[in-house]
Amino acid sequence: MSAAEASISVVMPVLNEAASITAAVLNARGQSAQCLVVDGGSTDRTAALAGEAGAIVISAARGRALQMNAGAAQACGDVLLFVHADCRLPDTAAHSIRAAIAAGAGWGRFDVGLDSPRRSLRTVAAMMNWRSRLTGIATGDQAIFMTRALYDTIEGFAPIPLMEDIDLSKRLCRIAPPACLRDRVLVSARRWEQRGVARTVIEMWLWRAAYAAGASPERLHRLYYRQS
């Protein structure tokens, strides 16, 4: 099969996302042949609503890395696209992914835009996109995609409770740089709006700096959820 005909499977890890899951699944199905929602033990109607919207629903141990690996194990697409439930893919997503693969990319990510009119959040999104282009590191909000062959080569996400996207990007960058697509994934701004823009940005940089300095993902996970 040529890259232009490559099938895409969306893998979406979820936990208590009943308010947004229907829209997320419908959006993902519009850009893929298959949408797998991997539930980590929701106590609301997330799983039921995802199934009603047309997703294949899978149960897995809680943790994004574990959930995404569980979804990938059952995906049948030539390309795996990992999407968070609070993100919306652009209408051009499938076309742009296939074009990137046809051009020789094994993996990549999208630019992001935050669903807020606030100028400060437009600046935050621009900085996220710039940083990613400079470093080659992609985050989960950027809808990371890769060929099934490359996913199998790196054996998927490391089973760590935090920073799984950073770890994945670093391992992929040793093989090839990402395709940095300029199409924008629309990301919920709720985290920045609830916690404050400056505070959220500073905290994100501190967590990543601690990880880069050698702090274990397990310890960072305990600290992150203790203070949240």
N, C-alpha and C positions, 0 to 999 in steps of 0.2 A: 504493500500500500504506500502511495506517495504521501509526502508530508502534507500536501494540500488536502488530502482526504483523511488525515489522521483523526481518529475518534478521541474525544476528550471526556474524561471522567472527573467530576467535581467531588472532592471529599471535604465534608464540612463537620468539624467537631463541635458538639453543642452541649450545653448544660443550662437548663432552665431558661430557654429562649422562646417561650411561647408567644410573647408579644411580637416577635419579628420573624419567626421561622417560616411562616407561610410565604411572605414576600421574598425571603431569602431563597427558598427552594424554587419558587417560580422564576426568579431572576436567574438562578444557576441553571435551571433546566433549559432556559432560552439560549444558553451558550454551550451546552454540552449534550452528549448522547446519554449520559447517566449521571445522576446525582445521588451520592451516598451520604446520608446524615448519620453520624456516629454519636450516639447518646452516651454520656458518661454518668448516667444515673439521675436524670432530671426528676424532680418531684412535681412538676407541673405537666401540662399537656403537650410539651414540645414534641415528643415522639409521635403521638397520635396525629397532631397537626401536620408534621412533616410527611407522614405517610399519606394523609389525605391530599396533600399538595403534589404528590407524585414521586416522592423520594423513596429510595431503598433505605430502610431504617435498620441500623445495626446497634447492638449494645456492646459496650466495651468498658474496661476499667477506666476510671476517671484520670484525666491528664491528657492534654492536647497531643503530645507525642504518641502516647499509647493509642489514643483514639484515631489519629490520622494513619498510623501504621495499620490498625485494624481495618479501616476503610480501604486503604490501598491494597490490602491483601485480597479484598473481594471485588476490586474495580477491574473492569475489562477494557478500559480505554488504552490507546497507544500513548496518550499524554495524561498525566495526573495534575490536577489543578486544585490546590488547597486553599479553601476560602472560609473566612470566619462568618458567623451568622449575622454580624452587624455590618457586613460589607456588601456592596452591590457592584456587580461586574458591569463594565460598559457594554453597550450593544455591539461593539467591535471586538470583544474579547476573543472569541473563537477564531475570527479571521486573523487577528494580530498574532495569536499564538501559533497558528499554522504557518504564517508567513515567517515568523522567527525560526521555527523548526526547519522550514524549507531553506532558510539562509544558513543553516548549520548550527544553530543554537541547540544545546542540550537542555538548558534550563533558563529561567528568567523570572521576572516579576513586573508588576505594573507600577506606574506612578500612583499616588494617592491624592485625593481631595477630601476635605472634611465637610460634613453636611451642616455648615454654619456660615452665616454671612459675616461673622466677625473677622476683621482684618488680621487680628493676631493669630487666628487659626489658619487663615490662608498662608501666613508667614510660616507657621509650624509645618504645614504640609509641604511647602516649598523647600524648607530645610531638610525634611525627611527624604524627599526625592533627591536633593543635591547630595546629602550624605551617602545615600545608597549608591548613587552613581560613582562617587569618589572612592568608596571602600569596597564595592561589590557585595556588601552585606544586605540581605533582604529580610524584612520582618513579615510576620504572618498577615498583617493588615494589607500587605502589598500583593496578596494573592499569588504566591509562589507556584510556578508550574515547572514540570520536568518530564522528559520522556520516561516511559516505563523502564526502558533499558537502563537509563542512568540511575533511576531510583533503586533498581535491583543491584546495580553495581556498588552503590554506597550503603546498601542495606537499610535505607529509609532513615527515619528520625531516630536519634539516640533516645533511649528511654529515660529521659531526665525530666523533672517536674517544671522547669523554667529554662528559658534561653534556648529552647530546642530549635527555634528558627535561626538564631545566631550560629549555633553549632553546625546546623545543616549547611548554611551558607558558606561557612569557612571550609567545610569539607568539599563542597561543590567547587569553590573557587580554586582549589588545588588542581582540579581537573580542567575547568574552563571558566571564563568570566560569564556573568549572567547577561541575558538580553534584557536591557532596561527599557521596557515599553512605555511610551509617553501617554498612551491611553490611561485614563484615570479611573481607579476603583474608588467609589464613594464610600467613605468610612464614617460611621457614627461618631459624632463629637461628644457623646455623653460623658466619657471619661474626663475630658478636659473641662467640660462645662461644670461637672459636679465637683471636681477636685481643685479647679483653678488652673489656668493655662500655665503660668510660670511654675507653680508647684509641680504639676505633672511633668513638664519638660525636664526640670531639674532632677526629679526622682528617676525618670527614665535614664538619664545620663549617668546618675549615680549607680543605679543597678548594673548598667552595662560596664561601667568603669570597674566596679567590684568584681564582676565576672571576668573581665580582661585581666585583672590583677591576680586571679587565681581562686576567688571564692567559689565554693561548690554550688551548683544549681540547687541542691537539696537545702543548703543553708539559706540561700537567697529566697527560696520558696517559702521557708518557714518565716523569715523576717518580713517578706512582702505581705503575706496573708495575716500576720499578726498585727501589722500596722494599718491594714485596709479596713 
